[in-house]
Amino acid sequence: MIKSSQHTCKNGEVITIRIASTKDADSLNALKRSYINTSDYIPLTAKEYKYDVAGESEMLSVVDLHQNSLVLLAENENGLIGNADLTGYQRKAMHHVAMLGMGMDIAWRNQGIGSFLLERVIVWAKQSPLQIICLDVYDENTAAKALYLKYGFISYGIVPGYFRHGNQSYNLNRMMLAL
Ligand SMILES: CC(C)(COP(=O)(O)OP(=O)(O)OC[C@H]1O[C@@H](n2cnc3c(N)ncnc32)[C@H](O)[C@@H]1OP(=O)(O)O)[C@@H](O)C(=O)NCCC(=O)NCCS
């Protein structure tokens, strides 16, 4: 369990990072749908995103039951601006592994909030049963890769042409952090 924490962004604004609860379902769903629509490097359209608000709420209550899963939120006084999720595998053989996903409202990128979130995720993960955090990132997503490399993630392989947007192909980079 980690307490909520306050952080000063590059623009001087103070934001809070805290663990999500089912009360956040509505605003978390809206946040994800907005950054899915404004990122070139998420292999999903807002239409394809599987959760409505009820589904998001159900997901948050399931995460709460899993010792190897977490949803962390970044917010200011106007509402949510970013999130980072650890989805731990529930199979016995992979219970020590979680997949990381994260995103930021477009107006709040490059303000250091991704770094604050990832720092807190790693603190939490080190106190959990997790030993490995994995993630899949577009190899062309230089901003996200810079963030992951800064926190010690290592690339374990590239799958060429894994993603396609129209005629354009992108490569998948599988990265991991040993805790
Ligand atoms: C990827 C993302 C979560 C990063 O969050 P963020 O709040 O913008 O990250 P930060 O501001 O903490 O920046 C992290 C580092 O990347 C660096 N960076 C940013 N853009 C960069 C670029 N194009 N090339 C190289 N480095 C870059 C920043 O300078 C910063 O390093 P520093 O702290 O040493 O200055 C955010 O950009 C985002 O939501 N993107 C859209 C969704 C997405 O791609 N999610 C990830 C899917 S795997």
The ligand as a Tripos MOL2 file, in Angstrom:
@<TRIPOS>MOLECULE
LIG
   48    50     1     0     0
SMALL
NO_CHARGES

@<TRIPOS>ATOM
      1 C1          4.4490    8.2260  -22.7390 C.3       1 LIG1
      2 C2          3.8580    9.1610  -21.6890 C.3       1 LIG1
      3 C3          3.0190    8.3340  -20.7080 C.3       1 LIG1
      4 C4          5.0250    9.8150  -20.9220 C.3       1 LIG1
      5 O1          4.4790   10.6180  -19.8820 O.3       1 LIG1
      6 P1          5.0310   12.0760  -19.6270 P.3       1 LIG1
      7 O2          4.3360   12.6360  -18.4490 O.co2     1 LIG1
      8 O3          4.9330   12.8540  -20.8950 O.co2     1 LIG1
      9 O4          6.5620   11.7570  -19.2560 O.3       1 LIG1
     10 P2          7.6530   12.7320  -18.6050 P.3       1 LIG1
     11 O5          7.2460   14.1730  -18.7580 O.co2     1 LIG1
     12 O6          7.9220   12.2470  -17.2370 O.co2     1 LIG1
     13 O7          8.8960   12.4980  -19.5810 O.3       1 LIG1
     14 C5          9.7420   11.3980  -19.4580 C.3       1 LIG1
     15 C6         11.0770   11.6790  -20.1400 C.3       1 LIG1
     16 O8         10.9600   11.5120  -21.5750 O.3       1 LIG1
     17 C7         11.6370   12.5870  -22.2270 C.3       1 LIG1
     18 N1         11.0470   12.7800  -23.5430 N.ar      1 LIG1
     19 C8          9.8430   13.2780  -23.8290 C.ar      1 LIG1
     20 N2          9.6450   13.2920  -25.1560 N.ar      1 LIG1
     21 C9         10.7780   12.7630  -25.7140 C.ar      1 LIG1
     22 C10        11.1680   12.4820  -27.0450 C.ar      1 LIG1
     23 N3         10.3440   12.7280  -28.0710 N.pl3     1 LIG1
     24 N4         12.3870   11.9150  -27.2360 N.ar      1 LIG1
     25 C11        13.2130   11.6440  -26.2100 C.ar      1 LIG1
     26 N5         12.8700   11.8950  -24.9190 N.ar      1 LIG1
     27 C12        11.6720   12.4430  -24.6780 C.ar      1 LIG1
     28 C13        11.3940   13.7450  -21.3000 C.3       1 LIG1
     29 O9         12.3330   14.7790  -21.5410 O.3       1 LIG1
     30 C14        11.5810   13.0810  -19.9310 C.3       1 LIG1
     31 O10        12.9200   12.9640  -19.5740 O.3       1 LIG1
     32 P3         13.5450   13.8860  -18.4000 P.3       1 LIG1
     33 O11        12.7070   13.6650  -17.1810 O.co2     1 LIG1
     34 O12        14.9190   13.3390  -18.2600 O.co2     1 LIG1
     35 O13        13.4610   15.2870  -18.9160 O.co2     1 LIG1
     36 C15         2.9970   10.2870  -22.3460 C.3       1 LIG1
     37 O14         3.7730   10.9820  -23.2850 O.3       1 LIG1
     38 C16         1.7330    9.7690  -23.0220 C.2       1 LIG1
     39 O15         0.7060    9.6360  -22.3950 O.2       1 LIG1
     40 N6          1.7990    9.4790  -24.3300 N.am      1 LIG1
     41 C17         0.6350    8.9720  -25.0500 C.3       1 LIG1
     42 C18         0.2340    7.5510  -24.6070 C.3       1 LIG1
     43 C19         1.3990    6.5870  -24.6520 C.2       1 LIG1
     44 O16         2.2160    6.6260  -25.5620 O.2       1 LIG1
     45 N7          1.4480    5.7060  -23.6310 N.am      1 LIG1
     46 C20         2.5230    4.7380  -23.5060 C.3       1 LIG1
     47 C21         2.1430    3.4780  -24.1770 C.3       1 LIG1
     48 S1          3.4400    2.2500  -24.0080 S.3       1 LIG1
@<TRIPOS>BOND
     1     1     2 1
     2     2     3 1
     3     2     4 1
     4     2    36 1
     5     4     5 1
     6     5     6 1
     7     6     7 2
     8     6     8 1
     9     6     9 1
    10     9    10 1
    11    10    11 2
    12    10    12 1
    13    10    13 1
    14    13    14 1
    15    14    15 1
    16    15    16 1
    17    15    30 1
    18    16    17 1
    19    17    18 1
    20    17    28 1
    21    18    19 ar
    22    18    27 ar
    23    19    20 ar
    24    20    21 ar
    25    21    22 ar
    26    21    27 ar
    27    22    23 1
    28    22    24 ar
    29    24    25 ar
    30    25    26 ar
    31    26    27 ar
    32    28    29 1
    33    28    30 1
    34    30    31 1
    35    31    32 1
    36    32    33 2
    37    32    34 1
    38    32    35 1
    39    36    37 1
    40    36    38 1
    41    38    39 2
    42    38    40 1
    43    40    41 1
    44    41    42 1
    45    42    43 1
    46    43    44 2
    47    43    45 1
    48    45    46 1
    49    46    47 1
    50    47    48 1
@<TRIPOS>SUBSTRUCTURE
     1 LIG1         1 GROUP 0 **** ****
